[in-house]
């Protein structure tokens, strides 16, 4: 089982729907409307845990620090997170260029369109449980 899950999305309705689908996915679920606050939490808390896997559901379109900025910043800490961090892009975008660009980041597990549904979640669980990343 996944230890921690983070939802990083400034849309309250989307966050609410994602939270509902993620019930039972992990032991701990934290929601952030600010990518900066989520990044700070992940860097301080998860880097200290050192052994627990965690997943970030990340929206790309947010004010101030967007999802791309978040990906750049967390990629710099990739070594400290040692294969424990998996990021799922969860966005309203259907732009193939964004999908291609997201695949360039080692931490990105999957690119999904909002809203998250049970089949999308099942595919993520399968990838994580069977190390298909």
Protein Blocks (a to p, Z undefined) as FASTA:
>chain_A
ZZbdcdddfbfklmmmmmmmmgokambdcddfbfklmmmmmmmmmmmnomaccdddddfb
dghiafklmmmmmmmmmmmnnomaccddddfbfcfklmmmmmmpmklmbdcdddddfklm
mmmmmmmmnopZZ
